[in-house]
Amino acid sequence: MNIVKDARAWWGNMQAVAGNVLYTGHYEWEAAKADGGGGGSGSGATVRYYADRIDLADRAHPRIAAKINVPGLIVGGAADDPNLLYTIDYRWNGDLTDADFNVLRVSGGTAELVSTTTIDNWVGSTFVRGKVAYMSAQHSVDPSTGVYYARTQLHALDLSDPARPVDHVSTSSKGWGYLLDVQGDRAVVQSGWGYAGVDIYQLIEGQPPQFRQFARTLGWWANGVSRQGDTLFLTSGYWGVQKVDLK
């Protein structure tokens, strides 16, 4: 089963949405703008994003049921509705970055845009848990002064009403950071330039994420999280597994 045939193309972001429906995403290069380029990754080239719906009813013979043009990268879908997909579309805005979180309703080979929520500044990985999408946003430039700085916010986007998502945003914290994982009612955010530790937030339904504690990590960074009861276990390569008791 071929997702893409062009060696310059990319595919990934595999998402098991519901039942026998699996989605992957890929992009294909479009012709370059009129600057002498010829497609591919050169100056002026653009890409078109797709969602590939894979039918797993016959696990021994999966098949691509549809190739659907979508805005951005697939980051998840509704567990109770295989026709609702979520994508992130990253955009440059001068020296700033923005990201559009899109809710799409898929029918056959087309996708209808249900809603768009713009998240200011750089958004990292997105984790969908139930009807909430969690993501961090790094602020790096003050748009009014052009001065560089570093601040991080954690977003909890309530998707109970796909047409009207509600964004609950944490208080801005100093320093770089990106969301590493969500475990139960805790979100773990890499914290600090060089990844000196993690900030741990408590997640409460209908409220902004609340900062609870900071934990310095072994080595340079943690690259995986697991939870048992009120204990987090952080993996950090050569430095082994670190235990963090939740407060």
C-alpha positions in Angstrom: 0.0 0.0 0.0 1.7 3.2 -1.2 0.9 6.5 0.6 3.3 8.6 -1.6 5.4 7.7 -4.7 7.4 11.0 -4.9 10.8 10.7 -3.1 10.6 14.4 -2.2 7.2 14.0 -0.5 6.6 13.2 3.2 4.0 11.2 5.2 3.3 10.5 8.8 1.2 11.7 11.7 -0.6 8.3 11.9 -3.9 8.7 13.8 -6.3 5.8 14.8 -9.5 7.7 15.0 -12.3 5.2 15.6 -13.1 1.6 15.0 -11.6 0.4 11.6 -10.6 3.9 10.5 -7.0 5.0 10.4 -5.7 8.3 9.1 -2.3 9.3 8.0 -1.2 12.7 6.5 1.1 13.5 3.7 2.1 16.5 1.5 3.0 16.8 -2.1 5.1 19.5 -3.7 3.3 22.0 -6.0 5.0 23.9 -8.8 7.2 26.7 -7.6 6.3 30.3 -8.0 7.5 32.2 -11.0 11.0 32.7 -9.8 12.8 30.2 -11.9 12.2 27.3 -9.5 11.0 24.0 -10.7 9.0 22.4 -7.8 10.5 20.5 -4.9 12.0 22.1 -1.9 13.6 25.1 -3.6 12.8 28.8 -3.2 9.1 29.7 -3.8 7.9 26.1 -3.8 4.7 25.2 -1.9 3.1 22.0 -0.7 -0.5 20.7 -0.6 -1.5 18.6 2.5 -3.7 15.5 2.4 -5.4 13.1 4.8 -5.4 9.5 3.8 -8.3 7.5 5.2 -7.2 3.8 5.5 -9.9 1.1 5.8 -8.8 -1.6 8.3 -11.9 -3.7 8.1 -9.7 -6.5 6.6 -6.5 -6.2 8.7 -4.6 -8.4 6.3 -5.4 -6.2 3.4 -5.7 -2.5 4.4 -6.6 -0.1 1.7 -6.6 3.6 1.1 -10.3 4.6 0.9 -9.8 8.3 0.2 -7.1 10.9 -0.3 -8.5 14.2 1.0 -7.1 17.7 0.7 -6.9 19.3 4.1 -5.4 22.5 5.6 -2.3 21.5 7.5 -1.0 18.4 9.4 -3.3 15.9 11.0 -3.0 16.0 14.8 -6.0 13.9 15.8 -9.6 13.2 15.5 -12.8 12.7 17.5 -12.8 9.2 19.2 -16.6 9.1 18.9 -16.9 10.4 15.4 -14.5 9.1 12.6 -15.7 11.9 10.4 -14.2 14.7 12.6 -10.5 15.4 12.0 -8.2 18.0 13.6 -5.3 19.7 11.8 -2.7 22.3 12.5 -1.7 24.8 9.9 1.6 26.6 10.7 2.0 30.1 9.2 4.7 32.7 9.2 3.6 36.3 9.9 6.6 38.4 9.3 9.0 37.5 12.2 6.1 35.9 14.1 4.5 32.5 13.7 0.9 31.6 14.1 -1.0 28.3 14.0 -4.5 27.6 13.0 -6.2 24.6 14.7 -8.8 23.4 12.3 -11.8 21.1 12.9 -12.9 19.3 9.7 -15.8 17.2 8.8 -15.0 14.5 6.3 -17.5 13.2 3.8 -16.3 10.8 1.1 -13.3 12.4 -0.5 -13.8 16.0 0.7 -13.3 17.8 4.0 -15.5 20.7 5.1 -14.0 23.3 7.5 -16.1 23.4 10.7 -14.1 25.9 12.7 -10.7 27.5 13.0 -8.9 28.6 16.2 -5.8 30.7 15.8 -3.0 30.1 18.4 -0.5 33.0 18.5 3.2 32.1 18.2 4.9 28.8 17.8 2.9 25.7 18.6 4.6 22.4 19.3 3.1 18.9 19.6 -0.6 18.6 20.1 -2.2 15.9 22.3 -5.9 15.1 22.0 -7.4 13.6 25.1 -11.2 13.0 24.9 -12.7 16.3 23.7 -9.8 18.5 24.6 -6.7 19.3 22.6 -3.6 20.4 24.5 -0.7 22.3 23.0 2.0 24.8 24.1 2.8 28.1 22.4 6.2 29.8 22.6 6.3 33.6 22.4 9.6 34.8 21.1 9.1 38.4 19.7 7.2 41.3 21.2 5.1 42.5 18.1 5.0 46.0 19.5 8.7 46.5 20.0 10.4 43.7 18.0 12.4 42.8 21.1 13.1 39.1 21.5 12.1 37.3 24.6 10.9 33.9 25.7 7.5 33.0 27.3 5.4 29.9 27.2 1.6 29.3 27.5 -0.3 26.0 27.7 -3.6 25.8 25.8 -6.5 23.5 26.6 -8.9 23.7 23.6 -12.3 22.3 24.5 -13.8 20.7 21.4 -17.2 19.7 22.9 -18.8 21.9 20.3 -16.7 21.4 17.2 -18.1 24.6 15.6 -17.2 26.7 18.7 -14.1 25.5 20.4 -13.3 27.2 23.7 -9.6 27.9 24.4 -8.5 27.8 28.1 -5.0 29.3 28.3 -2.6 29.2 31.3 -0.8 32.1 32.7 2.3 33.0 30.7 5.6 31.7 32.2 9.1 32.9 31.5 11.4 30.8 29.3 11.2 28.4 26.5 9.0 25.3 26.7 7.0 22.8 24.7 4.5 20.2 25.7 6.1 16.8 26.2 3.1 14.7 27.2 -0.3 14.6 28.9 -0.8 12.0 31.6 -4.2 11.9 33.3 -4.8 15.3 34.9 -1.2 16.5 34.4 0.5 18.1 31.5 4.3 18.0 31.3 6.1 20.9 29.6 9.8 21.0 28.8 11.1 24.1 30.6 14.1 26.3 30.0 16.8 26.8 27.3 18.7 23.5 27.1 15.8 21.7 28.7 16.9 22.0 32.3 13.6 20.6 33.7 9.9 20.2 33.3 7.0 22.3 34.4 4.0 20.2 35.5 0.5 21.6 35.2 -2.8 20.3 36.6 -5.6 20.0 34.2 -9.1 20.9 35.4 -12.1 20.6 33.1 -13.4 24.0 32.0 -10.5 25.9 33.5 -7.0 27.1 32.3 -4.2 24.7 33.1 -2.7 25.5 36.5 1.1 25.4 37.2 1.8 23.0 40.1 5.5 22.2 40.3 8.9 22.3 38.6 11.2 19.3 38.5 14.8 19.5 37.3 15.6 16.6 35.0 18.6 14.4 34.6 20.9 15.0 31.7 19.8 17.5 29.1 16.2 16.6 28.7 13.4 14.1 29.2 12.2 12.3 26.1 9.3 10.2 27.4 6.8 10.2 30.3 4.8 7.5 32.0 2.5 7.7 35.1 1.6 5.3 37.8 -0.8 6.7 40.5 0.7 10.0 41.7 4.2 9.3 40.3 5.6 10.4 37.0 8.5 8.5 35.4 10.7 10.5 33.0 13.1 8.8 30.6 16.3 10.7 29.7 18.5 8.4 27.6 21.9 7.7 29.2 20.7 9.1 32.5 18.0 6.4 33.0 14.6 6.9 34.4 13.7 9.6 36.9 10.9 9.5 39.4 8.8 12.6 40.2 6.2 12.6 42.9 3.2 14.8 42.0 2.1 17.6 44.3 
